[in-house]
Amino acid sequence: MDRRQRHAIVLLVAVITAAIASGGIYLTIKRRPVREVEVPHHYVVVAARGLPTGVRLGAGDVRLVPWPANSMVAGAFSSIDAVVDRGLLASVVENEPLIESKLAPANAGAGLPPSIPPGMRAMSVKINDVIGVAGFLDPGTRVDLVVTIRKKDESTSRTVVSNVQVLASGSRADQQKPKDSKTPPTAAAVVTLLVKPDEAERIALAQAEGQIVLALRNPLDTETTSSSGVRTASLLGEPVAAPPPVKAPAPVKKAAVVPAAVAPAPPPVVRTYTVEAIRAAKKTEEVVR
């Protein structure tokens, strides 16, 4: 037997021995009972599936899951009855713990109204793929509202409302439709904005007098949009016609003051006296002043 054959036999014996040892160790570990370490936990109510804003929670929409006691979620619920028939103020995803700040009060009902802060209003705007920023208007995003008003001689575009929060995208019927991964999402035809009362008036007038477009903002950009607008002439680089000079009002001519006629003074009253004179047998009367 030469040297090469001896090396091959030694290598084969080593491989077989290692395989037998590995198999024995594997079987030994497999037969050992699993040691379960019990971690202290409490039960927490979580969403059974993804739910949109305004949904009235039912028993089938939530479930209880064990949660580590040393990592409890602040404001979480431990009873399903505590969240049933309450409305969602914000959308949640599957297995997300439900907390007090995301639920409407028990007597406030469900839907969108409980999620409107005091002093604010919810206003819906009709949109399409272009106005709605190609479907990127998700709840919580912020937009500017630009209106274009067309006149006979010139059109004007200007930002009328700035930094407005989107409350909901789509109608209530769209929100309540079951989401199927196989069904492609449809573009929303309406978007609901959270605005102040005076902003709602500006938006209503903009929709009535012209065409509106929504401009998506960075959520970290909170500065108010300040713009003087753009006109057709300035957009095409044409000189903007100066406004016609304002004519000064013509001076009001004052009527000549005619002095009032002075009545002539009455002539002085001359007093007269009658004197009776007797000359011989003749009697006469003479007037003396």
C-alpha positions, 0 to 999 in steps of 0.5 A: 500500500503506497502513501496515497492510498493510506491518506485516502483511507485516513480521510474516509475514516475521519469523514465517517467518524465526523458524520456519526458524531454530528448525527448523535449530537443532533439526535441528543439535542432534538430529544431534549425538552424545550425550555419555555421561559415565561415572560410577564405580559398583559393583554392589549386590544389591537386592530384585527385588520387595517381600518380607515378614519371614521370607522365605528369599531365592532367586536370583529374589528379588534382582538386581544393579544399578549403584550410584554408587561415591561413594554406596555403602550400608554393609553392602551385598552385591555378589554374589547368592550371598552372600544366597541361602538367608538369611532376611529379618529385616525387610520390604523394598520393590522395588529396596531394597538388601539390607544385613547387618543385615536378613538372618539369619545363614547358618546360622540359617535363615529364618522368624520365629525369627531376628528374635526378639531374645535374651530375648524371645518371639513370641506370636500373638493372635487378633484381628478388625477391632475388636481389630486396630484396623481393620487398622492393625496393620502390622509395627513398630507398637506397641500396648497390650493391654487385657483385659475380665474379666466376673464375675457382679456386675461387669466390669473392664477394665485394661491388662495389657501396655504398649508391645508391638511387632508382629512380623507381621500375619497367618499365615505363609500370608498372608505367602506369598500373592502380592500382586495389586493387583487383589485387595482386601486381607483382614483379618488374623485373627492378629497376632504380638507381641514380648513378654517371658516374663512378659508372655507369661504375662499375655497367655495368662491374659488370653485364657483369662479374658476378652476382649482388645483392642489399642490402637494407640500413637504410636511416639514415645510410649514411656512405660509405660501406668499405669492402675488399670482401670475397673469397671462401677459407676465407668463408669456413675457409680454409687457404688462399694460399699466393701469389707466390713470385715475382722473382727478375728480372735477372741481365742484363749482361753487354757486355765486353768492347773491347778496339778499336784496335790502329793502329801502328804508321807509321815508320818515314820517312827517307830522302835520298840524292844522291851525284854524285862523279867523281873519275879519269875518273869514274863517280858514284852516292852515296846515303847519309842519 
